[in-house]
Amino acid sequence: MWSVILMGLAGLLAGGAIAFHQQKKPRWTVFSFAGLAVMALLAAFLLTLPGK
């Protein structure tokens, strides 16, 4: 369940990064949103791995 929520959050963050890029916002804002999107996807992937 949490992995689906994190993937949705990653989609929203990626959309924000794209929107900020189109609005010619500072690069650090675009990279911040993109980095957070990647971390959310990584967390969602790690949650799907089987435990010991």
N, C-alpha and C positions, 0 to 999 in steps of 0.2 A: 504494500500500500504506500509506504513512504517513498519507494522508488518512483512510483507514478507521480506523486506530488513533486518530487525533486525534478523529474523530467519536465513537468509543466512549468515549474519555476525557471528552469534553464531556457525553455522556449520564450518565456516572457523577457528574460534578461537578454537573450540574443536579439529579440525584436527591438528592445531598447537600444542595444548597441548599434543596430542598423539604422534606427531612427535618428540617433544622435550623430551618426556619421553623415546621414543625408542633410542634417541641419547644420553641418560644418561646426560642430562643437569641438572643444579641445580633445586632442588625441587621448589624453589620460582618462577622460570620461569614457570614451569608446572602449579603450583597452580594459578599463575596470569592469565594465559591464560584460565584456566578452570573457574576461578571466573568471568572473563569478559564474557565468554560464557554464564554462568548462568545468569548474570545480563542482557545480551542482550535478552535471552529468557524470563526473567521476564518482561522486558520492552515491548516486543512484546505481551505478554499475557495481560498486563495492558492496552495496546492500543486497545485491542479487547473488553474490557469491555464497557457496555453501559454507557453513561454519564447521568447526571441528567436532 
